[in-house]
Amino acid sequence: MTRPVRLGMLTPSSNTALEPITNAMLAGSTDISVHFSRFKVTEIALSETALRQFDDSEILRAAELLAHAKVDIIAWNGTSASWLGFERDERLCERITEATGIRACTTVLAYRDLFRRLGTTRIGLVTPYRREVQDKIIANWGSEGLQCVAERHLSLQDNFSFAEVPEAEVAGLIEDVVREGCDAVAVVCTNMRGAGVAHRLEQQLGVPVFDSIAVTLWACLIAAGIDPRRIQGWGSLFTRPGLAGPASPLVDRPRDAQRHQSS
């Protein structure tokens, strides 16, 4: 009997949204299991203390614990590279694979891959973060050719509080950036409840809505060779035929790491 594909997720310790939402999206997919490993993240800010939470050494320790479960993919299910720089996640993926022999992907690199596939450059950015963090995201994404032409943020810092924002409030922020004019919406935070409203708002507004939790799962499915179109009712991210192709090279496992992977 073929074993289920095992997806590994690196999770901020104070996150209460991504685990139940990811499992809800995978409901009925008995051939896929998802496993989580946490490391300490309690606030999002640009202070030295807050930035130190994302030191690679802490993340790598959590990744090595996931490797004990012989997962097929390890995803950093978080958006820190949005304000720290895309190169941070590129390096992190390389280090995870070097340490574990398992291919890796991240939320932020998945967004870049997604928008490049679609040719989307005019983005409506929705986050719970503070102004200074939002400004760093806009600048970093802009350096990758991803222009945030409309934005809304909630000026929150406590990571736990992000998941306490009602889904209806998140929907209102999405509606606001669409009214200002954008080609797609990115809800950038894996502890925010945007995934559940994506399908309805896309139907209502005619603009694709890409939530971070959903984008991370999409990247994992692609990297594992699983057609994301099996995920129904969670937005066009999963159902567009053009988004079901192979993963980008950044989430593919290097050849010299393949021999370390065990089933």
N, C-alpha and C positions, 0 to 999 in steps of 0.2 A: 504494500500500500504506500503510495506517495505521501510523504509528510507535508503538512501545510507550509507555505512560505511564511517565514518569520521576519517581521519588520521590527527593528529596534529604534526607539525614540529617546533621545537625550532631552530631558525635561527640566525647566526651571523649578526649583523646589517649592515655590509658593504658587505655582500654576494649578488651578482647579478646573480649567475649561478644556484643555486639549485632550486629556485622556477620555473623558466621557464622550466628547464630540467625535473623536477619531473612531472610537468603538461604535458609535451610532452610525457613522458613515459606512462602516464595514459590516453592519448587521446583515446576516444572511450569507456572508462570504466565509463559509466554513473551511475553506482551503487557505485562509490567511489568518495568522495570529499576530498580535501587536504587543510589544513588550517595552517597558519604560524604565529608565534609570535617571535618577535625579541628582542635581548638584545645586549648591546654594545660590539662589538669586532671590533677593527680597525687595530690591528697589531698582528703578531705572532713572539714571541721572548721569551727568558728566563729571561728577566728583571722582577723586582718586579711589575712594572706597567702593563706589558703585561700579566703576570700570574694572576694578580688580576682580570682581565676581566672574568675569569672563576670561580669566587667565586660562590658557590652553591646558595647563597641568590638571586643573580641577575637572575640566570636561573630559580629558583623556582617561582619568581614573574612572569616571562614570561609563565611558565607552568600553573600557576593558571589562567592566562588570557585565555589560550587555553581551560582550563576546563569549562569556561563559555559557550563555543560552544558545550559542551557535546561530545567531540571527543572520539573515542573508543581506540585510542592509542596515547601516546605522545612520540615522538622520539627526542632525542638530535641529530640533524643533523649536527654534527661537530666532529672533530678528536682530540680534546685537550687531551683526555686521552692517546693518543699515546705517548705523551711526559710527561704527568703528572702521568701516571700509570693507569692500568686497574681498580684498586680498586676505583679510583675516580668515574668512571662511574657506577660501581656496587652500590656504596653508593648513587649516584645521582638517579638512578632508584628507589631505595628503598624510598628515600625522596620524589620523585615526586608522587609515589603511596600513600605514607602516607598522603601527603598534598591534593591530589585530588581524590583518589580512582580509578585512571585510570592506567592501566598497562603502563609500559615504556620500551623503548629500546634505544640504542645508536648506532652510526656508528661503534665505535671501538669494542664494545661487539659483534656486528653483524659480523665484520670481524673475530673475534676469533671463533665464532660459525661456520661460513662458512668454514674456513680452517680446523677446527676439523672435520666437516662432510666429507670434501673431503680427509682428511689425508694429506693435503699439508703442507710442512714445509719449502721448498726452494722458497722464495718469491723475486720477483723483485720489489723494492720499488721506486715509483715515487712521488715526491712532489715538491711544489714551494718554500719550506722553506729554511732557512739558515742552514749552516753546523752544528752548535751546536744543533739546534732543530732536524735535521736529525739524529745525533748521539744518542740523547735521545730516539728517536723512535726505532732505531735499537736495542738499549739496552733493552728497555721495551718489545718490541715484542719478542726479544730473550728469555727473562725471562719466556715468555708464550709458548716457544717451537716453535716460528715462526721465522725462520732464514732468514734474509734479505741478500741473497747471491749476489745481484747486486743492485745498487742504482743510481738514478739520482735526483738531486735537482737543483733549479734555484736561490737559495740565495736571495729570495725576503722576505720582512718583512711586507709591507703594504698589509693588507688583501684584499682591493679593487683590487689591481693590479693582484691578482692571476687569476681572471676571464678574464683579458685582454690578457693573454697568448693565442695565437691562437691555435685552435684545432690541426692544423697540427704540431705545435711544441710539443704539448703534445704527439701526435702519435709518433714523432721521439724519444722522451724519452722512450716511451714504447718499441719501436723497439730496442733501445740500450740495455736495461736490458735483453730483450729476447736473444739478441745475446751473452750476457755474460753467459747465462745459468741460467734458473729458471723454476720452475714448474707452476708458476702463477704470474701475475702482479697485484699489488695493487696500484692504484692511490689514494693516501691518502691526500685528501683535498676536502671539499664539495663546494669549490669555484673555481674548476678547471674543464676544459672541456674534460674529458676523456670518459664520458658515450657514447657520440655520435660516437666514433671511435671503441668502444669495439667489436662490431659484425664484422666489416670489418677486424680488426687486428687479431681477433681469427681465422677467415677463412684463412687469409694470413700467419700467423705465427704458427698456431697450438698450441697456449698456451692460456689458459683462462685469460681474462683481467677483473679485478673487480674494478670498479670505486666507489668512496665513496658515491656519490649521489644515484647510483643504488643499492648499498649494503644496504643503509638505507631504501630505498623503499622496497626492498626484505624482510628485517626484519619486516617491518610494515605489509606487506601482510601476511607473515607467522603468525605473532602474532594475526592478525585479522581473521585467518582461511580462507584466500583467496588463491587460487592456483596461484602462481606467473607465471605459464606457460601461462596465458592470455597475458602477456607482451611479444610482439614479436618484433624482430629486434633490441634488445638492448643487445644482448650477451647471452652466455650460462648460466649465473647466473640465469636467469629466466626460461630457458627451460629444464635444466637437471632434470629428474624425481626425482633423489635422493635429490634434494634441495627443494622439495615441501612439505616436512613433517612438523610436529608440531614444534613450537618454542622451543628453549632451556628454561630451568627453569628460566634463568636470565631475560627473557622478559615476562614470564607469570605473571599474576596478582596474588598476594597472596590471599588466601581464605578470610582472614579477611578484605580485601579491597573490595571484590565483592559487599557487601551490599551497598557500597557508590556509585556504578556506576549507573547512570540513563540513560535511552535511550532518 
